[in-house]
Amino acid sequence: MGTPQISNVSQQQASNLTPEEQQQEFEAALNEAIVSGGSSLIGQEMMKIANEILNEALSDE
């Protein structure tokens, strides 16, 4: 079973799943949210560093 998309998880009927399956679906969606949020946070930090380096380079001239 692949990682479900968050939209797919929200469209499923909870009554069709056992508590164990519900927990697995929740953990998969949570992991996906953490991974996507983490990568965007890393991108934001890289942009901040790049801007600081650019500002330092421009201020030296």
N, C-alpha and C positions, 0 to 999 in steps of 0.2 A: 504494500500500500504506500503510495507516494504521499508527500506532504500536501494536505488539502489546502486550498485557498480559503482565506477567511470568509469570503462571500459564500463558498460552498458549505462551510460549517454552519453559517447562520441560516441557510435555507433548509437544513435538514430538520425533520420533526424529532424533538427530543424523546418523545414517547417510543420511537422505534429503536432506540439505542439502550443497551444495558448501561448501568452506572460505570462499568469499566470502560466501555466504548466511549461514553460521554467524556470520561476523564482523559482518554487517549486523544480524542478530537480537540479537547480544550488545550492540552499540552502541545499538540502539533500547531494549533493556531497561535498559542503564546510564543512558542519557539520561533515561528515565522515572523511575528511582530518584533521580537527581540532582535533577530538577525537583520531585518530591514531597517529598524531604528538604529541599530549599532552602525550599520554601514553609512547611513546618512549623517550620523554624528561624527564619524571619522572624516567624512568629506567636508563637513563644516569646519572641523579643527584644521584640516589641511589648507582650506581656503584662508582661515585666520592667519596661519603661519606664513602663507604666501603673501598675504597683504602686508604683514609686518616686515617681511624681507624687502618687498617692493618699496614700502615707505622709508625704510632705512636707506636703501640704495638711492632713492630720489632726494632724501634730505642731505646726503653726503655731497651731492653735486652742487 
